[in-house]
C-alpha cells in the first residue's frame, strides 16, 4: 500500500511541468524515505533526479518499495484539474496496474477522483559519480530563470569568474527553461538536472 497527501498541490504541478518536456515516460519509485524519480531525456543529454522527502507530505505511507511507471504528459494534464491551492492525494498498490489521484479544494467541500493506468517501463538507475567542479554558484532560483534569454537560440554559455556569472545565448534554451520551472521546491526535496555540455565543432578541433 502506498499513499501520500500533499497540501500544497501546486508544488507537484510545477515539478511535473519542469520534467514533462524532457522525459515522456518514467518510473516513480516509492520508498519509506520518499517519492523519487530518475530518468534521461530522449536525446540522452539531460539526466533528471527528483526526490520529494516523506516528511514533507502531510501524510505519507509506503509499506514496501515499488515503482509506478507513468506517462508524464498525461499526469501533468490530469494535475491541471487540481487547484493550485488544493490538496492532492495519490494512492497505489504494489502489483496493481492503476494509480488513483484525488484532488480536494482547500475547504474539502469539492473532491475529484481520477484513475490512471500504469505502464511497464524498463529502466535502470544510473550511478552519478562524484565530480570536482571548477566553479560552484549558488543563486536564487527565480533569478536563474533567465526569462530574457528564452526566445533566442539553442545554446547558452555560462561563464563564471571571481567577479560574477555571465549568461549568453544564441538560440532556444529548451533545457534551461525546463530546469527553472521547479524553483518552488524549496526544502521538501530536490530536483537535479545533470546536463551534458555542448561541444562546438571548432572546440573539438582545438582539443589536444
C-alpha positions in Angstrom: 0.0 0.0 0.0 1.3 3.5 -1.0 -0.4 6.7 -0.1 0.7 10.3 0.0 -1.2 13.6 0.8 0.3 16.9 -0.3 -1.4 20.0 1.0 0.5 22.3 -1.4 -0.7 20.8 -4.6 0.9 23.5 -6.8 4.3 22.1 -5.9 3.7 18.8 -7.6 2.2 20.5 -10.6 5.3 22.7 -11.0 7.7 19.8 -10.6 5.8 17.8 -13.4 5.9 20.9 -15.6 9.7 21.0 -15.2 10.1 17.3 -16.2 7.5 16.5 -18.8 9.1 18.4 -21.7 12.3 16.4 -21.1 11.0 12.9 -20.2 7.9 11.2 -21.7 7.7 8.1 -19.5 9.3 7.4 -16.2 9.1 5.2 -13.1 8.3 6.9 -9.8 10.0 5.0 -7.0 8.1 4.8 -3.7 10.1 4.0 -0.5 10.0 4.9 3.2 12.3 7.9 2.5 10.1 9.5 -0.2 8.8 9.7 -3.7 11.6 9.8 -6.3 12.3 9.6 -10.0 15.4 9.3 -12.1 15.3 9.4 -15.9 17.2 10.5 -19.0 15.6 12.7 -21.7 15.1 11.1 -25.2 18.3 12.7 -26.6 20.4 11.4 -23.8 21.6 14.9 -22.9 19.9 15.6 -19.6 19.5 13.3 -16.5 16.7 14.2 -14.1 16.9 13.2 -10.5 13.9 14.1 -8.3 13.2 13.4 -4.6 10.2 14.5 -2.5 11.0 13.6 1.0 8.4 11.7 3.0 8.5 14.2 5.9 7.4 17.0 3.5 3.9 15.4 3.0 1.0 15.9 5.4 0.6 12.1 5.2 2.9 9.5 3.7 2.7 5.7 3.8 4.8 3.2 1.9 4.6 -0.4 3.2 7.2 -1.7 0.8 9.4 -0.3 -2.0 7.9 -0.4 -5.5 7.8 1.5 -8.8 5.0 3.1 -10.7 5.5 3.7 -14.4 3.6 6.8 -15.7 3.3 8.9 -18.8 4.3 12.3 -17.5 2.4 14.4 -20.1 -0.8 12.5 -19.2 -0.1 13.0 -15.5 0.6 16.7 -16.0 -2.7 17.1 -17.9 -4.6 15.4 -15.1 -2.9 17.6 -12.5 -4.3 20.7 -14.3 -7.7 19.6 -12.8 -6.3 20.2 -9.4 -6.4 23.7 -7.9 -3.1 25.4 -7.2 -4.2 25.9 -3.6 -5.8 22.5 -3.4 -4.8 19.2 -1.8 -3.5 16.2 -3.8 -3.7 12.6 -2.6 -2.0 9.7 -4.6 -2.8 6.1 -3.8 -1.3 2.9 -5.3 -0.7 -0.7 -4.5 2.2 -2.9 -5.4 1.0 -5.3 -8.1 -1.9 -3.0 -9.2 -1.9 -1.6 -12.8 -3.5 1.7 -11.8 -2.9 4.6 -9.5 -5.5 6.9 -8.0 -5.3 10.7 -7.8 -7.7 12.6 -5.5 -8.0 16.4 -5.8 -9.6 18.4 -2.9 -10.4 22.0 -2.6 -8.8 23.8 0.4 -12.1 23.6 2.4 -12.5 20.0 1.3 -16.0 20.7 0.0 -15.1 19.6 -3.5 -13.4 16.3 -4.3 -12.4 14.8 -7.7 -11.1 11.3 -8.3 -9.0 10.1 -11.2 -7.6 6.7 -12.0 -4.6 6.4 -14.3 -3.2 3.2 -15.9 0.3 2.4 -15.0 3.0 1.5 -17.6 5.6 -1.2 -17.6 8.8 0.8 -18.1 12.1 -0.9 -18.3 14.7 1.4 -16.7 17.8 1.3 -14.6 19.2 3.7 -12.0 22.4 5.3 -13.2 25.2 5.8 -10.8 26.1 9.5 -10.7 29.8 9.8 -9.9 31.2 12.4 -7.6 32.7 15.2 -9.5 35.0 18.1 -8.8 33.7 21.2 -10.4 35.9 24.2 -11.2 33.1 26.6 -10.1 30.1 26.3 -7.9 27.4 29.1 -8.0 24.6 29.4 -5.5 21.8 31.9 -6.5 18.0 32.3 -6.0 16.2 30.0 -8.4 13.9 32.8 -9.6 17.0 34.8 -10.8 18.3 31.7 -12.6 15.1 31.6 -14.8 16.8 33.8 -17.5 13.4 34.8 -18.9 15.1 37.5 -21.1 17.0 34.8 -23.0 14.1 32.4 -23.5 13.3 33.3 -27.1 16.7 33.5 -28.7 18.7 30.4 -29.6 19.6 26.8 -28.9 22.8 27.3 -27.0 23.6 29.1 -23.7 27.1 29.8 -22.5 27.5 30.3 -18.7 30.8 32.0 -17.9 32.0 32.1 -14.3 34.7 34.4 -12.9 35.5 35.7 -9.5 33.5 38.9 -10.4 30.3 37.1 -11.3 28.3 34.9 -13.7 27.5 35.8 -17.3 24.8 34.1 -19.4 24.8 34.4 -23.1 22.8 32.6 -25.8 22.4 32.1 -29.5 19.1 30.2 -29.6 16.2 28.4 -27.9 17.4 27.4 -24.5 14.9 24.5 -24.1 16.8 22.7 -21.3 17.5 25.8 -19.2 13.9 26.9 -19.3 12.7 23.4 -18.2 15.2 23.4 -15.4 13.9 26.6 -13.8 10.2 25.6 -13.6 10.6 23.7 -10.3 12.1 26.6 -8.4 9.4 26.5 -5.6 10.5 23.0 -4.4 12.4 24.6 -1.5 13.3 22.3 1.4 10.9 19.4 0.7 13.4 17.7 -1.5 15.3 18.4 -4.7 15.2 18.2 -8.4 18.6 17.9 -10.0 19.4 18.1 -13.7 22.7 16.8 -15.0 23.4 18.2 -18.4 25.9 17.1 -21.0 27.9 20.2 -22.1 27.6 21.1 -25.8 30.9 21.0 -27.6 31.2 23.2 -30.6 32.8 21.9 -33.7 35.7 24.3 -33.6 36.3 23.4 -29.9 36.7 19.7 -30.9 39.3 20.6 -33.4 41.4 22.5 -30.9 41.4 19.8 -28.3 44.9 18.2 -27.7 
